[in-house]
């Protein structure tokens, strides 16, 4: 009986190592497309189309009720603003006309979100001066 115990432990250890190796292989395979994404250059017309779509989305967001989740919505709108502001290629073609809309959405949903309010208001001033 003592000789079977190390064999059982060895079998469990090999099984555990195989599961870990298979899991890592799966994660690497799933992440492969994110490691080297193919980036396609957009035309100025496509950037304008994206801008118009985003304006429509912002107009819809302005009419959304917060249902008690104003803080969460303000966080979400702030993160969307950061993505919008950080897309330098698109901003070269379209400018920053939606910055005040994002600022208004953040302030309307959480006026005490001081960090976001300061950053978005500064960005609005920089964009229009």
LINMO-V542339 format. One record per pair of residues at least 4 apart in sequence whose ideal C-beta (glycine too) atoms are under 8 Angstrom apart, sorted by the first residue. I is the first residue (numbers start at 1). GAP is how many residues later the second one is. D is the distance in Angstrom with one decimal. If there is no record, write none. Layout:
[[I & GAP & D] [I & GAP & D]]
This chain:
[[1 & 4 & 7.1] [3 & 4 & 7.0] [4 & 4 & 6.1] [5 & 4 & 6.5] [6 & 4 & 6.1] [7 & 4 & 6.4] [8 & 4 & 6.5] [9 & 4 & 6.2] [10 & 4 & 6.3] [11 & 4 & 6.3] [12 & 4 & 6.2] [13 & 4 & 6.4] [14 & 4 & 6.3] [15 & 4 & 6.4] [16 & 4 & 6.4] [17 & 4 & 6.2] [18 & 4 & 6.2] [19 & 4 & 6.2] [20 & 4 & 6.4] [21 & 4 & 6.3] [22 & 4 & 6.4] [23 & 4 & 6.4] [24 & 4 & 6.3] [25 & 4 & 6.2] [26 & 4 & 6.3] [27 & 4 & 6.1] [28 & 4 & 6.6] [31 & 4 & 6.1] [32 & 4 & 7.6] [33 & 4 & 6.5] [42 & 4 & 4.2] [42 & 5 & 5.7] [42 & 8 & 7.8] [42 & 47 & 7.6] [42 & 48 & 7.6] [43 & 4 & 7.3] [44 & 4 & 6.4] [44 & 49 & 4.5] [45 & 4 & 6.5] [46 & 4 & 6.5] [47 & 4 & 6.4] [47 & 42 & 7.7] [47 & 43 & 4.8] [47 & 46 & 4.4] [47 & 47 & 5.4] [48 & 4 & 6.5] [48 & 45 & 7.2] [48 & 46 & 6.3] [49 & 4 & 6.4] [50 & 4 & 6.2] [50 & 40 & 6.7] [51 & 4 & 6.5] [51 & 39 & 7.4] [51 & 43 & 4.6] [51 & 46 & 7.5] [51 & 47 & 7.2] [52 & 4 & 6.6] [53 & 4 & 6.5] [54 & 4 & 6.4] [54 & 30 & 7.1] [54 & 44 & 6.1] [55 & 4 & 6.5] [55 & 43 & 6.3] [55 & 46 & 7.5] [56 & 4 & 6.6] [57 & 4 & 6.3] [58 & 4 & 6.5] [58 & 40 & 6.3] [58 & 43 & 4.7] [58 & 44 & 7.3] [58 & 47 & 6.9] [59 & 4 & 7.3] [60 & 4 & 6.9] [61 & 16 & 7.0] [61 & 44 & 5.9] [62 & 39 & 7.7] [62 & 42 & 7.6] [62 & 43 & 6.6] [62 & 46 & 7.7] [64 & 9 & 7.4] [66 & 4 & 4.1] [66 & 7 & 5.5] [66 & 43 & 5.8] [69 & 4 & 5.8] [70 & 4 & 6.1] [70 & 39 & 4.2] [70 & 40 & 5.3] [71 & 4 & 6.5] [71 & 38 & 7.3] [71 & 39 & 5.0] [71 & 42 & 7.2] [72 & 4 & 6.4] [73 & 4 & 6.2] [73 & 32 & 7.8] [73 & 36 & 4.4] [73 & 37 & 7.7] [74 & 4 & 6.2] [74 & 31 & 7.6] [74 & 32 & 5.0] [74 & 35 & 4.0] [74 & 36 & 3.4] [74 & 39 & 4.9] [74 & 42 & 6.8] [75 & 4 & 6.5] [75 & 35 & 7.8] [75 & 38 & 7.6] [75 & 41 & 7.8] [76 & 4 & 6.5] [77 & 4 & 6.4] [77 & 25 & 6.0] [77 & 28 & 4.3] [77 & 29 & 5.1] [77 & 32 & 6.7] [78 & 4 & 6.6] [78 & 24 & 7.7] [78 & 28 & 5.3] [78 & 35 & 7.1] [78 & 38 & 4.2] [78 & 42 & 7.1] [79 & 4 & 6.7] [80 & 4 & 6.2] [80 & 22 & 6.8] [81 & 4 & 5.9] [81 & 18 & 7.3] [81 & 21 & 3.8] [81 & 22 & 7.6] [81 & 25 & 7.1] [81 & 35 & 7.9] [81 & 39 & 5.9] [81 & 42 & 7.8] [82 & 4 & 5.9] [83 & 4 & 6.7] [84 & 14 & 6.3] [84 & 15 & 7.7] [84 & 18 & 6.6] [85 & 6 & 7.5] [85 & 11 & 7.2] [85 & 14 & 7.0] [85 & 38 & 5.9] [87 & 4 & 6.1] [88 & 4 & 6.5] [89 & 4 & 7.5] [90 & 4 & 5.8] [91 & 4 & 6.5] [91 & 5 & 6.1] [95 & 32 & 7.5] [96 & 27 & 7.5] [96 & 31 & 3.8] [96 & 32 & 7.9] [98 & 4 & 6.2] [99 & 4 & 6.3] [99 & 21 & 7.1] [99 & 24 & 5.7] [99 & 25 & 5.0] [99 & 28 & 5.3] [100 & 4 & 6.2] [100 & 24 & 5.6] [101 & 4 & 6.5] [102 & 4 & 6.4] [102 & 18 & 6.2] [103 & 4 & 6.2] [103 & 14 & 7.7] [103 & 17 & 4.3] [103 & 18 & 6.3] [103 & 20 & 8.0] [103 & 21 & 5.6] [104 & 4 & 5.9] [105 & 4 & 6.4] [106 & 4 & 6.7] [106 & 7 & 6.1] [106 & 10 & 5.2] [106 & 11 & 6.6] [106 & 14 & 5.9] [107 & 4 & 5.5] [107 & 6 & 8.0] [107 & 10 & 6.2] [109 & 4 & 8.0] [110 & 6 & 7.9] [111 & 6 & 7.5] [113 & 4 & 5.8] [114 & 4 & 6.2] [115 & 4 & 6.5] [116 & 4 & 5.8] [117 & 4 & 6.0] [118 & 4 & 6.3] [119 & 4 & 6.4] [120 & 4 & 6.4] [121 & 4 & 6.6] [122 & 4 & 6.3] [123 & 4 & 6.1] [124 & 4 & 6.4] [125 & 4 & 5.8]]
